[in-house]
Amino acid sequence: MKPYKIEFISYNQPVLIGRFMLIFSRRRVDVTNFSFRKIDANDGEFTIEFNAEEWAAENLLKQIQKQIDIFEAKLVVSAN
């Protein structure tokens, strides 16, 4: 397993945190860090760090990109 990070921009809504964490918990992926940075009054950047196999990380990115409120999402291999 490798450390990965998914960064995505979405609406700044508290309900979204639960929706994204549900995606990870259903796949039994261990989230090591979660952060949020406000971009403006309506939007924010979410960052989720986790450990997974490459195929699982790519599947998680696809699942997150399918969410209606996502504007942009990318997968990064962490340097940890």
Order of alpha helices (4+ residues) and beta strands (2+ residues): beta-alpha-beta-beta-alpha-beta
